[in-house]
Amino acid sequence: MLNVKNLSVMVGKKKIIKNFSYNFAKGKIYVIMGPNGSGKSSFANAIMGHPSYTLSPQSRIALGKERIDKLQPEKRSEKGIFLSFQSPLSLAGVSVRELLYLALTKKKEPLAVRQEITQYAKELHISEELLGRSLNEGASGGEKKKLETLQAAVLDKKVMIFDEIDTGVDVDALRAIATFLKKRKKDKTFILITHYNRVLRYLMPDKVLILMEGVLKKVGDKKLAKKIEKEGYEKAVN
């Protein structure tokens, strides 16, 4: 689904990601872990095409058989990439319903969008009051992350990247999000970025990728994440 080859990412002259290569398959859940400053969010932003990052000439990002590394962020989104915000922004005067209606104009019927929002909100335990409120205004960390998960599901992208989906999220919200994603992994590629092992208590990933100092150091399963929690990154990857 998402094939990344020889990805090197710079901010100015500083190299943040170094020769990252990996194929993220359809129908799988991946977790990218690493210490602070390891390049996890930079990786996600580079996939999305953030203008602050420059890719080396050898870098390749493909969605299916189509290269997307030369495309602008909005075009990558149209092709099928979704990236959540690490700290979701508030949008005064616009509810999540209104935002999704606007985003999906001429792509989905408004009634279908409304039905999906209602169904997904029920599964994620999002209140009707929160759906009608200005997006993220007065929302808790867990509510913001659940709203982003709802948006991702309604937008229905092929590859969904969630940056620190567990930050500021309580146990109940994290369980609801994990259950929701597990039900929808078929034909999708989920990439979750996190510092901690906490999300893995509720969501069984197919692969755990360890990123350190911009380098993909090791790939394993849930056992690798548990080893990191017990021994720390340095011991676990060596």
Beta strands, then each sheet from edge to edge (+ up, - down):
strand 1: 2-11
strand 2: 14-24
strand 3: 28-33
strand 4: 54-55
strand 5: 60-63
strand 6: 66-67
strand 7: 81-83
strand 8: 91-95
strand 9: 134-135
strand 10: 159-163
strand 11: 189-194
strand 12: 207-212
strand 13: 215-220
sheet 1: 2+ 1- 4+
sheet 2: 2+ 1- 5+ 6-
sheet 3: 7+ 10+ 11+ 3+ 12+ 13-
sheet 4: 8+ 9-
end
